Amino acid sequence: MDAGLTALGYIGVRSTKLDDWNAYATRLLGMQPVDQGGAVRAFRMDDRKQRLVVTGDEGEGLNFLGWEVADGRALDALAAKLDAHKVAVRRGSRRLADERNVRDLIVFRDPAGNCIEVFHGPAIASDPFLPGRPISGFKTGALGMGHVVLNVVDVEPLLPFYRDLLGFRIGDYGVKPYKLYFFHINNRHHSFAMVGSGKTGLHHFMVELTSLDDVGQGYDLAQLEDGRVAYTLGRHTNDHMTSFYSHTPSGFFVEYGWGGREIEPATWEAHETHDGPSFWGHERLYMEPEQRARLREMRLSAAARGVRAPIDVPNCPWLDAVIARE
């Protein structure tokens, strides 16, 4: 990638509902709480010291996005590129780097005002990951924390910034029922997306589990809480993720999924999609009936035409071993 971005490293959320976030992140999502003290709550998903940070600031929603690069030279090159294109970029202080548990970082804003941090040298925890509830684990590593989707007024004015300056590559896009662009920076089908909803702020972030049962059991837990489920269990057409969405304490969503598609970035070709966002399910419970009906019609149309995901059995050690022997 031109800018050297490799993965989504961490997400920062602004919220005063710290107790609610602690319960949500641990008991439903299965993250591990990290003792930060004061008005900050941090959570682990793997061997990194933190992946999700709730800062305790006023105003519920996205606070910052942390994107990773390989090393200090890549960070300096990106800073110089941004500066050459008149983007106000500053080096993060030593204190900020310590708070983020990284070696070094730069900070700037996208044209919509979202705070972006790019870093290198994430700190690795000395103790193993201990989930907040019994799960098999999160699929992270080189794929990063997951993906993030932003609500924007209009996608088109932001494309040059994310595509040309930051080096995100368009994977696919749709124009109905709204403009929706997906971008990749590694083998994860998408690490970033923008929805031209006419709104601003965080739409959702996604975390991927290594077991479908983790997702199903999370779905059972979410249904025990009145109003927690935002999208019913379903499967997406583009990344083939089987997932459900839940309401967070801060008003946006978290997608909780399994079986996401991996791609080869060097050979992937951008294309327009026409079948809507989901093969089945993902009923938007929070939407007005008319909006829900429009999306439901798109799913039923795809089903009537026999649209299916390719047969795939991800994360199956037994099958991998059989293939290896053959």
Stockholm file with secondary structure:
# STOCKHOLM 1.0

chainA/1-326         MDAGLTALGYIGVRSTKLDDWNAYATRLLGMQPVDQGGAVRAFRMDDRKQRLVVTGDEGEGLNFLGWEVADGRALDALAAKLDAHKVAVRRGSRRLADERNVRDLIVFRDPAGNCIEVFHGPAIASDPFLPGRPISGFKTGALGMGHVVLNVVDVEPLLPFYRDLLGFRIGDYGVKPYKLYFFHINNRHHSFAMVGSGKTGLHHFMVELTSLDDVGQGYDLAQLEDGRVAYTLGRHTNDHMTSFYSHTPSGFFVEYGWGGREIEPATWEAHETHDGPSFWGHERLYMEPEQRARLREMRLSAAARGVRAPIDVPNCPWLDAVIARE
#=GR chainA/1-326 SS CCSCEEEEEEEEEECSCHHHHHHIIIIISCCEEECCCTTCEEEESSSBSCSEEECCCSSSEEEEEEEEESSHHHHHHHHHHHHHTTCCCEECCHHHHHHHTEEEEEEEECTTCCEEEEEEEECBCSSCCCCSSSCCCBCCGGGCSCEEEEEESCSGGGHIIIIIISCCEEEEEECSSSCEEEEESSSBSCSEEEEESSCCEEEEEEEEESCHHHHHHHHHHHHTSTTCEEEEEEEESSSCCEEEEEECTTSSEEEEEECCCBCCTTTCCCEECCSCSEEEECCBTTSCHHHHHHHHHHHHHHHHTTCCCCCCCCSCHHHHHHHHHC
#=GC SS_cons         CCSCEEEEEEEEEECSCHHHHHHIIIIISCCEEECCCTTCEEEESSSBSCSEEECCCSSSEEEEEEEEESSHHHHHHHHHHHHHTTCCCEECCHHHHHHHTEEEEEEEECTTCCEEEEEEEECBCSSCCCCSSSCCCBCCGGGCSCEEEEEESCSGGGHIIIIIISCCEEEEEECSSSCEEEEESSSBSCSEEEEESSCCEEEEEEEEESCHHHHHHHHHHHHTSTTCEEEEEEEESSSCCEEEEEECTTSSEEEEEECCCBCCTTTCCCEECCSCSEEEECCBTTSCHHHHHHHHHHHHHHHHTTCCCCCCCCSCHHHHHHHHHC
//
